Amino acid sequence: MPGLTDDDFGQRARQLRVDTLIRLRWLAVAGQSAAVLITRFGLGFDLPIAWCFLCIATAALLNFGLRLRFPVSQRLDDIRATNILGFDILQLAALLFLTGGVVNPFSILFLAPVMISAASLPLRRTIALLLLALACATGLTFWHEPLPWIRGAGLQLPMLYGVAIWVAIAVGAAFITIYANRVAEEARLLAGALNATELVLAREQHLSQLDGLAAAAAHELGTPLATVALVVTEMARQKPPSSAFADDLRLLTQEVGRCRAILGKLASLGEDGAGPLEELSLSHLIEEIAAPHRDFGVAIEIKIDGPGAEPICRRNPGMLYGLGNIAENAVDFAKSRTSIQASWNKETVTIVIADDGPGVAPHVLARLGEPYITTRAAAQREEDETGGGLGLGLFIAKTLLERSGAAMRIVNALPPATGAQATVVWPRAAFEQGRLGV
């Protein structure tokens, strides 16, 4: 689907809300304050409590400033969000400097801003925050105030232990950066693809509703057409048969009859059970999805077979779009021939769409149906005989067909044959019901 980009769907939704950052920072302020108070007065450990609360106060002041500067629902751009998370890293580093450095158990909290960034910001900004956190952890490994401990029983940890803590923070931060960023990116792409699916389905439903508009137009045009017919009839009665206008009047009478027939068809579109525009036999369904692709230099072979009466379904925009997209892909990738085979029995209805093209690359075949798989252009496919992925269009087609009750499977043809084969299977009851309003 051309024109759909990452900026169209989900770009703004992933941005951090000011209220979210403020709430998280208040939680950090409360936790830091409780840790300092319990360490000093609960455990009796000596630490520079005034300097510690000065560091905590800076975080509280930032919260007040953000609350005054931005509305609660404001979403921060990437630069501001990066700066605020960078401040959180520096504030934590200052507090750890006063309380033992990297060997302080709370140094694990360096991972928190990095994780938030990985889930919400572009990868390059997350890497910048990761490097800042590692730089702070490195400095705290060598320069820091003593770790608070019982008076008269100083605790001296070996440098190797501090280095081990640094390595643990570095590995944890790197893992979180890669994993959380990947998960967030996949979730964002999936949300965007689902939005695109809804847009496509809405468009198809609007098109299917044109029959009602046509029926309304037919009813409106019926009255003036009846007037024209009456005038033509009266003129024909008044003129003798040898009149020069006799041929013209006969022609007008014929055309009025044609207009009445056309308006009668249009008027029937808005009625329940309005022929092929409301209900489709399986053969009509196949022809409707194949017809738009017949003039592209690729032969389309159709085979329909099954016992008993041919299944009939209600017109379903999602089903039509999904099958049409698969047929379009088959024609695009085919060398010279595409086949569409439809069959049925008492339990199921099956449609198989196959082509004689290069098939689907193995690394793409396992991921078909996921959104945003790269598609190779036709010129590139000529250079490389292995076809590319089918991307967002196939994801939408698969989603819409599954909503209609179908299951879809795509495989490559067994050698020596070539090409890909898409099989769509409905329970017969689901196909004949058609599931309008998916």
Beta strands, then each sheet from edge to edge (+ up, - down):
strand 1: 279-281
strand 2: 299-305
strand 3: 312-314
strand 4: 337-344
strand 5: 348-355
strand 6: 407-412
strand 7: 420-427
sheet 1: 1+ 3-
sheet 2: 2+ 4+ 5- 7+ 6-
end
